């Protein structure tokens, strides 16, 4: 099971970034669904990759942990916004706030929920810590 943690965590993060872009495009009723979502998502996917590389290169924090999620979240938003700015994408304050909060809730949130679930299982004797 442990060997699947890394690819599943990465897949979860990628899906969450795509969901973020899709929700944003749907909220603003923008056309060209698939290409539009990818156009919105790519800077954040690059930032996500940067965060993962930082975690994997440093070996701590592990990218599937909450501290790793914080590193990944910061890189995702910072690099994503920098790339949007550099390529003429929108970086209005409201967008920065929404992107920061949504990605915090999702990229760090699922890791926190997972840690709580594992801790709860460990204290109830179902798994060994």
C-alpha positions in Angstrom: 0.0 0.0 0.0 2.8 2.4 0.9 4.2 2.3 -2.7 1.0 3.8 -3.9 1.0 6.8 -1.6 3.3 9.0 -3.7 1.5 8.6 -7.1 -1.9 8.8 -5.5 -1.0 12.0 -3.6 0.4 13.5 -6.8 -2.7 12.5 -8.8 -5.0 14.0 -6.1 -3.1 17.3 -6.3 -3.3 17.4 -10.1 -7.1 16.6 -10.0 -7.6 19.4 -7.4 -5.8 22.0 -9.5 -7.9 21.0 -12.5 -11.1 21.2 -10.4 -10.0 24.7 -9.2 -9.6 25.8 -12.8 -12.9 24.2 -13.9 -14.9 25.8 -11.1 -13.4 29.2 -11.8 -14.2 29.0 -15.5 -17.7 27.7 -14.8 -18.3 30.5 -12.3 -17.4 33.1 -14.9 -19.3 31.2 -17.7 -16.2 31.2 -19.9 -16.3 29.2 -23.2 -14.1 26.5 -24.6 -14.4 24.2 -21.7 -11.5 21.7 -22.0 -8.9 24.0 -23.5 -10.0 26.9 -21.3 -9.6 24.8 -18.1 -6.1 23.7 -19.3 -5.2 27.3 -20.1 -6.2 28.4 -16.6 -4.7 25.4 -14.9 -1.2 25.1 -16.5 0.5 27.9 -14.4 -0.7 26.3 -11.2 0.3 22.8 -12.4 3.8 24.1 -13.0 3.8 25.6 -9.5 2.5 22.2 -8.2 5.4 20.5 -9.9 7.9 23.0 -8.4 6.5 22.3 -4.9 6.7 18.5 -5.4 10.3 18.8 -6.7 11.2 20.9 -3.6 9.7 18.3 -1.2 11.2 15.3 -3.0 14.7 16.9 -3.4 14.8 18.0 0.3 13.3 14.6 1.4 11.5 16.5 4.1 8.8 17.2 4.4 7.3 14.3 2.6 4.9 15.6 -0.1 1.9 13.6 1.1 2.1 15.1 4.6 0.5 18.3 5.8 3.9 20.1 6.1 4.6 19.0 2.6 1.2 20.2 1.5 2.1 23.7 2.8 5.3 23.7 0.7 3.4 22.5 -2.3 0.5 25.0 -1.7 2.9 28.0 -1.4 4.8 27.0 -4.6 1.6 26.3 -6.5 0.1 29.7 -5.8 3.4 31.7 -6.0 4.6 30.2 -9.2 1.1 30.0 -10.7 0.5 33.7 -10.1 4.0 34.6 -11.3 3.4 32.7 -14.6 0.0 34.2 -15.0 1.5 37.7 -14.6 4.3 36.9 -17.0 2.0 35.6 -19.7 -0.7 38.3 -19.4 -3.1 36.2 -17.4 -5.3 37.8 -14.8 -3.9 38.4 -11.3 -6.6 40.6 -9.8 -6.5 40.7 -6.0 -9.8 38.9 -5.8 -8.4 36.1 -7.9 -5.3 35.8 -5.8 -7.3 35.6 -2.6 -9.6 32.9 -4.1 -6.8 30.9 -5.5 -4.8 31.1 -2.3 -7.7 30.1 -0.1 -9.1 27.3 -2.4 -5.7 25.8 -2.9 -4.9 26.0 0.8 -8.2 24.2 1.6 -7.7 21.5 -0.9 -3.9 20.9 -1.2 -3.4 21.0 2.6 -6.9 20.0 3.6 -6.9 16.5 2.2 -3.5 15.9 3.9 -4.8 17.0 7.3 -7.9 14.9 6.9 -5.7 11.9 6.1 -3.4 12.5 9.1 -6.4 12.7 11.4 -7.9 9.5 10.0 -4.6 7.7 10.4 -4.1 9.0 13.9 -7.6 7.9 14.8 -7.1 4.4 13.4 -3.7 4.1 15.2 -5.3 5.1 18.6 -8.0 2.6 18.1 -5.5 -0.2 17.5 -6.4 -0.8 13.9 -3.0 0.0 12.5 0.4 0.3 14.1 1.8 3.8 14.1 
